[in-house]
Amino acid sequence: MPGYSASKNNLIKRLARVEGQVRGVSRMIEEDRYCIDVVTQINAIRAALDKIALGLVDDHVRHCLKDPRRADARADELMQALGRMLAH
């Protein structure tokens, strides 16, 4: 069972907010809004997604790494995911 099941509703709400932000950026571009304002909103979206990802990592550490039989494999998986996350 995924470790985020307890916070699933919160994650879905946060993702819905990000989805709304992305739609807002699309509208900004359609309306020819000032490009710096668009870039600012894109950075806000990235920050929101990073916060969601960090919450998922926190849940993973607290739940998925508890089983000592699978901890090494899960830790390797976590480090690979963090590497991909930090590469952007």
C-alpha positions in Angstrom: 0.0 0.0 0.0 1.4 3.4 -0.9 2.6 5.5 2.0 0.6 8.5 0.9 -2.8 6.9 1.4 -3.4 8.9 4.6 -2.7 12.2 2.8 -4.3 11.3 -0.5 -7.1 13.9 -0.3 -4.6 16.7 0.5 -2.4 15.7 -2.5 -5.4 15.7 -4.8 -6.4 19.2 -3.6 -2.8 20.5 -4.1 -2.6 19.0 -7.6 -6.0 20.5 -8.5 -4.6 23.9 -7.4 -1.5 23.4 -9.6 -3.8 22.4 -12.5 -5.7 25.7 -12.0 -2.4 27.6 -12.1 -1.4 25.9 -15.3 -4.7 26.8 -16.9 -4.1 30.4 -15.7 -0.8 30.5 -17.4 -2.4 29.3 -20.6 -4.9 32.1 -20.3 -2.1 34.6 -19.7 -0.4 33.6 -22.9 -3.6 33.7 -24.8 -4.2 37.2 -23.5 -0.6 38.3 -24.4 0.2 39.1 -20.8 3.7 40.4 -19.9 6.2 37.6 -20.2 7.8 38.2 -16.9 4.5 37.7 -15.2 4.0 34.4 -17.1 7.5 33.3 -16.0 6.7 34.2 -12.4 3.6 32.1 -12.5 5.5 29.2 -14.0 8.1 29.4 -11.2 5.2 29.3 -8.7 3.9 26.1 -10.4 7.3 24.5 -10.1 7.6 25.5 -6.5 4.1 24.0 -5.8 5.1 20.7 -7.6 8.4 20.6 -5.7 6.5 20.9 -2.4 4.1 18.1 -3.4 7.1 15.9 -4.4 8.8 16.6 -1.2 5.7 15.6 0.7 5.6 12.3 -1.2 9.3 11.7 -0.4 8.6 12.4 3.2 5.8 9.8 3.2 8.0 7.3 1.4 10.8 7.7 4.0 8.3 7.4 6.9 6.4 4.4 5.5 8.3 2.5 2.9 11.7 2.4 4.5 10.4 0.9 7.8 10.6 -2.7 6.5 14.3 -3.7 7.1 14.0 -6.5 4.5 13.3 -4.0 1.7 15.0 -0.9 3.1 18.1 -1.0 0.9 16.1 -1.5 -2.3 13.7 1.3 -1.3 16.5 3.6 -0.3 18.2 3.0 -3.8 14.9 3.7 -5.4 14.4 6.9 -3.4 17.9 8.2 -4.2 17.3 7.7 -7.9 14.0 9.5 -7.7 15.6 12.4 -5.8 18.4 12.6 -8.4 15.8 13.0 -11.1 13.9 15.5 -9.1 17.0 17.6 -8.5 18.2 17.4 -12.1 15.6 20.0 -13.2 
